[in-house]
Amino acid sequence: MGEKYYIYRFIDTDGNILYIGRTNDIERRISKEHFTELGHLPEKCYKSIAKIEYIEIINESEEVAYEAILINKFRPKYNIQFKDDGSFNIELPEFHWETFEIDETYLKYLKSRKDKTVAFGDFLLGLFSDIDLALDGNNIKTGFAEIDALTSISEGDLILVASEEGVGKTTFAINVALHLAKDKKKKVLYLNLKDSGEEISSRIVSNLSGIPSYRIKKCLLSDDDWVKISQSLIDGDKLSITLGNLSYEEKTIDQIIEIIRKDIFDFIVIDGLESIHSKEPIYDKDKMKDIMDKLNGLALDIRTPIMVLCQLSGKKIRSRIDNRPNKTDLEFDSLRIYPNIIFLLYSDEYYNDETDKKNIIELIIEKNKLGSTGKVELVTIKGCSKYLCIVKD
């Protein structure tokens, strides 16, 4: 799917053009940037908007040029760049502006999000608009039908995925990220705090190509493998996934939040909660409370789900007859309290060589804002960072 380019304009009730801008994602630009704390225009501008119009442009160079020409021609009140004092006689093509379809009640709700305090009625408008969006298929899905039937991931949710090291939480996160980026055309940020960027990249290529990652790393590839990898690289280049490979100095919660706030995403993964450190000496319990409190606040503030991957200590788990993890294996209260959803992963093969459940991962829904708990079985495609869902009859 090729890149799209748009020029849009805000218009008031008298037909005056308030602002002209450009974007490659009109939906995200309007609802997830302009009408949130990330919006850079004065509040008065947003409150005056009666209609939003846009045109689709063929390529980026024309998009940039036409934006500058239109701003200089119409001189919108809230545009600062691209204005000069000279005459302007460049002839433009005849544009056919389309209306950005947005319900009046939802536009009212978006405007209300610019206020520090919001009327109860406006909150209700937002609530029902969000429900409409969810029913319309725009809410966040993991890509695993059995999981999605039991849970509901919404804007602003904090999701915790925990297991012992090596059970498969990174594979699960990669599967969800790829589903959202590839199948749902969502913009995903994957912040990797424990592995190299090359490691995550090779696992993504392995998932897309179906070739085990160890063969990719060692270049043990046939001609057919190279064809598959070449195609997966082409497919991967089209995906809107940003990989973050942070230095040690950047692995503080405040630095991580600063990195996340630099752009707008539909879904965020933080892989390696235990790798986040503090600048100052602090007890682990207090450090984790600070981290989870800030991540919870961030998710709500930017209205974006954040999935956090956390490693469980095996000492307590292995002391039991049943090695399945549960909520008490989360070391700190903050890990149990702040997340809206908690997924725990279990592999019987990891603890028992003689098991008849080889290549099976149990995803245990330990906490769920919808109330229901339970487990879903996933089949792992060995070496390919890929899970398939076992659908129950």
N, C-alpha and C positions, 0 to 999 in steps of 0.2 A: 504494500500500500504506500503510494508516494506521499511526500510531504505536501501539506496544504498551506496556503498563505492567504491571509485575510486583511482587509482594511475595514475598520469599523468606526462608527461615529455615534456620539450621544447627542440627542436632540431634546429641547425643552418643549413645553406646551405651546409656545408661540412659533415653533418651527426653527428656532435658532440652533445652529450647530455649536454645542458646548465644547466638544473635544473630538479629535480624530486620532486614532491609534492603529497599530498593526499587531498581528499575532499569527502563530501557526496552529493555535487551538482556541477557537472562539468560545467554546463552552467553558473551558478552564479559565480563560482570561477574564470573562465576565463574572462568573459566580464564585471562583476560588481565589481571585486576586483583587479585582477592583472593589468588590463589596465586602472585603474583609479588612483586617488591620494592615494587610499588604498593599492596599490601594494607595496610590501616591497623590491622588487629586484631592483638592479641598472637599470637606464634607458638604459644603454648599452646592458644589457641582453635582455630586451624587444625588442629593435631595431634589435637584431640579430636573432630573432625567424623566422624560415622559415616554421616549421611544429610543430603541437601539437599532441601527441599521448596519448592514455589512455588505461587502462584495468580495468574491473570491478572485485571487490573482494567480496567474499561471506560474510565475517563478519569483524567487526572493528578491532579485535585483529590481524587478518592476515594482514589487511591493514597497521596497524602500524608497524608490524614486517617486512613485505616485503618492505615498504618504506625505513626503516633503512638499510636493507640488500642491496637493489639496490643502495642506495646512497654510501654505503661503497664499493660496488663492482666497480661502474663506476666513482665515485668521480667527479660528475659534478662541473663545475667551480663555479657556484653560490650557491651551497649548503654549509652550514656551519656546521649544526648539523650532528651527526651520523658518522663522519669521525674519524678513528683512524690510527695509524701507523703500525698496525700488518698486517699479511697476512690474506687473506680472502678466505676461501675454502668452505663456506656453499653452498650446492647444492640447486638451485632454481627450481621450476616447469617451464615447458616451457610456457612462456606467449605469447599470441597472441595479440599484440598491435594493436589497432584500431586508425584510423586517426580521430581526432576531426575535423569534417567537418566545415570549415570556408572559405568563399569566400576570394580570395586574396585582393580584393579591401576593403572588410570589415576589414581584418587583418591590412591592411595599415592604415585604419581609426583608429582602436583601438590603434595602435602604436602612431599615431599622438596625441592621447588624453594624452600622457605622457608629451607632450610639453606645455609650458606656452603660446606660440603663435602657431597657426595652420594655414596652408595655406588654402586659400579659397576652393581650389579643394578638400582638405581633409574634410572640413566641408560638402561639397556637397556629398561626399561619405558617410559620416555619416548620412546625411539627408535621402538619398535614401535607405540606409540600414535599417534605422529606419522605413521608409515607408514599406519596404518589410516585416519587422518583424510584423508590424501592420496588413498588409494584410494577413499574415500567422496566425493571431489569437493570437499573443503573447502580444498584447497591453492590458491595464488594462480595465476590464469591471466591472460594478457595480453588474451585475447579474439581473438587471431589464431591459428587452428588450426595453421598450419605452424610458427609460432614455439613454441607450446606443445608440439608433438610433439618438438621438439629440445631443449627446455630444461625446467627444473623450478625454480620460484621457491618457496622455503620461508620459514618464519618465521626472521627473523634474517639474511636475505641482504642484501648490499649490491650493487646493480645500477648500473652506469655506462652512460649513453647519451651518445655523443659524436659531434659532426659540426661542420662549419663553420657559421657563423651563417647562418640562412636555409634550411638544407637540410630541416629538419623535425622536430627532436628534441622541440620543445614540442608539436607536433601529435601525435606518437607518444605522449607522456606523457598528453596530454588524452584520447586514445582509450582508453588503458589505464585511466586513472582513472574515466572514464565507464562503461566496461564493468564494472568492479568495483562501482561505486556503484549503477548502474542494473540490471544483469543479475544480479549476485551479492549485492546488498544489503550490500556492505562499507562500512565507514566509512573515508573517505579524507581525508588532509590534503595540500593542494597549496600548498607554500611557494614563492611567486614572488619571486625576488630581483632580477629585471631589468626586468619590465614592470609597468605599473599594474594594479590589481585590475580596472579597467574593461576592459582589454585581454583578460585571461584570461576574464572573464565573457562578453564579447561573442563570444569564440571558442567557448566552451561552448554558448552559445545558437545560434551558427551551426551547430555540429555537430548539435545536437538538432533544429533546424528545417530544415536543409538550405539555408539562405539565406546567401550569402556575407557574411562579416563586414564587408567594406567598405560593403555596402549597409545593413547594420544601423547602423553608425557614422554614416553620412550620412543615415539615414532615407529612403533611396530604396526605399520599400516600397509594394507594392500592397495592396489589401484582403485578398487571399488570403495575402499575406506576413504581415499583421498577425494573421490567424487562426492561422497556423503558429507565429508567435512567441509568441502568447498561450498556445498549448498547450505550447510548449517551456518557458515560464516556469512553468507549472503543474507540468510534469514535473520541471523542475530544482529546484523548491522541495521536492520529495519526496526528492531525492537527499541522501545523507549525505556531502556534500563540504564541507570547511572550506577556505576560501581565506585564505592568509596573505600580506598585502602589507606587508612589513617596512620600517621606517625605516632610514636609514643606520646609526644607532647599534645597531640590533638585528641587523645583518648580520655579527656575529662568531660563530664556531662555538659558543662557550659560550652566547650568547644564543639561538641557534637551538635548541640542545639543550634549554634551559630551556623554550622555547615548546612544543617537541614533547612534553615530559614533563608538560605541564599536562593532557593528556587521553589517551585510549586510542584508537588507530587500528589498522585492519587493513592499511593501505598508506600510505606517505608518499612524496611527490615533492618534491625540492628542485631547483628550476629556476634554474640560474645559479650553478654552483659557483665560477666565476671572480669572482663578485661578493662572495664572503665575504672579509672583511678582518680584519686583526689590530689589536688595540689598541696593541701595541708594535711598533717596527721589527723586522722579521725577514726573512730571505731567503725568496724565493718557494718554493724547494725545501723548506725547513723548515716554512713555513706550510702547504703542501699536505700534507706528511706528518702534521702535527698534525691537520689537518682530517679526512683520510681515516682516520687511526687512531681518532679520536673517533667518527666516524660508524659505523665498523665495530663498535666496542665498543658503541655505542648500539643498533644494530640487533640485536645478540646479546642485549643486556641486556633490551630491551623485547620481544624476540621478534617483531619486525615488519619486513617487507621495506622497505628504503629505496632508492628510485630517484633517482639523482643525475644531473643533466644538465650536461654539460661542453662548452664551446666549443673546437674545435680551431683552431690557427693555420693559415691557408691557404698560408703561404709555402712550407713544406716540401712540402705536398700538390701545389701547382701547379707545383713544379719537376720533377715526374715526368711521364712519358708517361701512365701509368695514375694517374688522380687518386683512385682508391679509397683511403680511409683504411685504415691498419692500426695495429697496437698500438704501433709505434715513433713514431707521430704524437702519442701521449700524452706530454706534455712531461716529466712526472716519473715516477720509478719507482713512487711511491706510488699513482699512478693505474692502474698495471698490476698491482700486487701485492695491494692490499686488496680490490678488488671480487671477488665470487664469479662474477659474470656481466658481460661487457662487450659491449654492442651498439654498432656503428658504423654511421652512416647515410650513404648515398651517393646522389646524384641526377646522372645523366649529363646531364640537361637543364641543370643548374646550371653545368656546365663547357663544354657543347657545344650551341650553339644549333641545330645541324643534326641532332641525334640523332633516331633513330626511336623512342627510349624516353621519350617525353614523358609526364609525369604518373606516372612510375614511380620509386619509392624502393626502393633495395636496403637491407635490414637485414642487416648482416654480423655473424654471431655470432663474435666474435673470441676470447672466453674463455667457457668454460662448465664448471661444476663436474661435469657429466655426461661431459665429455670431448669430445663431438662439436662441431665447428664447421661453418660453412657460411653460406649466405645465403638470405634469403626476400625475395620481391618483393611490394611493396605498391603499390596504385593510390591516388593521392591525388585526392580530390574537390576541385578547385581552389576556393580561397577559403572552404571550409567546415570547415577543421581536421578533416578526416575521411580515414581510410585504409580501404581494403578489401584483404583478403589475396588474392593470386593463388594458388589451390590447384593444385599440380602433379598431373598424371595419374600 
